[in-house]
C-alpha cells in the first residue's frame, strides 16, 4: 500500500530528530556519563589543591593543575584528529576513558589517605590531558557518522550541548560540589570513577561505518588537514574565534571560582559546584531555546557572543552576593550556548566528511592552546590583584575582541 506522501507525489519530510538515527541514543548517554564524571573532577580537583596549600599559593596551584591538564593537547590534538580519521572511534574512546578511570581511582586513593603533597596531581592531570587530545576529536567526529545532515544541527545541540556540555557544566559540577561538601572529596572522586567507567563501556559498543583505508601516513594526513583549512576562510575564522573562550572566559572563571566562593561570597564549598551549575543551567536553557527557535544568521550570532559574554563577565566580576552572581551566571551560560552550538555545527556543515576528524581536532587544538594561556594568566593576575580584578580585566578584553570580530571577520559574520 502506498503512503500518503507517495500518493500526493510529495517526498516524505526527512526527520530532524537525531534520536531517530541508530546509535545516537547510546552516544548521547555515553556523552552524558562522560561529561558528568569530568564535571565532578572540575570541582573536586581544585578543592583538593586549595585545601593543601597556603592562601597566597592557591590560585597558582589550581592554575598549574589546569595547565597540566590542557597543555598536552597543544602537542597531541592534531595527531588525535588524524588518528580519529584512521582508527575506529569506539576503540579510541574506550581506551582514553579507561585511562581516565585509572587516574580517577588514584585521586580516590590520594583523597582517602589524606595525602598532603600536591605534586602527584600534576603528572596525573597531564596523563588525562594527553588522553583527552584523542578523546575530543573521536567523540565529536563520531556524531556526523551517526546522523543525517538534516539531523546534524539538532544532534549537536541535543548531543553535544544538552548531553556532554550540560553534564560537564551543570550536572557534574553541582553533584561534585554537593558530594564534596556532604561526603568529602573521596566520595566525589569515587563517583567520577564510576561514571567514566560506564562511559567507556557505552562508547565501546557504538559501531560506525568501517574506516576508509588510509592513503597517506599520519604526517601526510596532518599536512592535508592543515592545507584544507588554509583554503577555507570560514573555517579559519571559526577556529580563530574558538581561541577566545579559553583565554578570557573558561580560564579566569575556573581559576577564580574556588576562591570567590569562600573569600567574596563567604559561602560553603557546595556553592562552587552550584555556581558552575548556574552557568551550565544557562547553557541548557539556551540550547533548548535554539532547538525551538534557531537564529537565522548564525555567523553573526557567534561573533556577537564575545561582546555579550564580556559584558556579562564584567557584571559577574562586580558581584558581592550569591543572589546576584547566580542569575548573572545563568545569563552567561545562555550566551555561551549560542557559541558552543553554532561554532561546532558550522564547522561540521562546511567540512568534507573525510576531513572532519582533522578539522574537529583543530577545534580542540584551539581550546588546548587557549586554556593553558587562560589558566596561566588568570593564576598570575589573581595572585597579584585578586579574583575580582582578574574577572574584570578579562571581561573587558573579551568585549573588545568581540567588537573587533564583528567589524572585521566577514568570513564568519556572513555565514547563514
Secondary structure, 3 states (H helix, E strand, C coil): CCCHHHHHCCCCCCCCCHHHCCCHHHHHHHHHHHHHHHHHHHHHHHHHHHCCCCHHHHHHHHHHHHHHHHHHHHHHHHHHHHHHCCCCHHHHHHHHHHHHHHHHHHHHHHHHCCCCCCHHHHHHHHHHHHHHHHHHHHHHHHHHHHCCHHHHHHHHHHHHHHHHHHHHHHHHHHHHHHHHHHCCHHHHHHHHHHHHHHHHHHHHCCCCCCCCCCCCCHHHHHHHHHHHHHCCHHHHHHHHHHHHHHHHHHHHHHHHHHHHHHHCCCCCCHHHHHHHHHHHHHHHHHHHHHHHCCCCCHHHHHHHHHHHHHHHHHHHHHCCCHHHHHHHHHHHHHHHHHHHHHHHHHHHHCCCHHHHHHHHHHHHHHHHHHHHHHHHHHHHHHHHHCHHHHHHHHHHHHHHHHHHHHHHCHHHHCCC
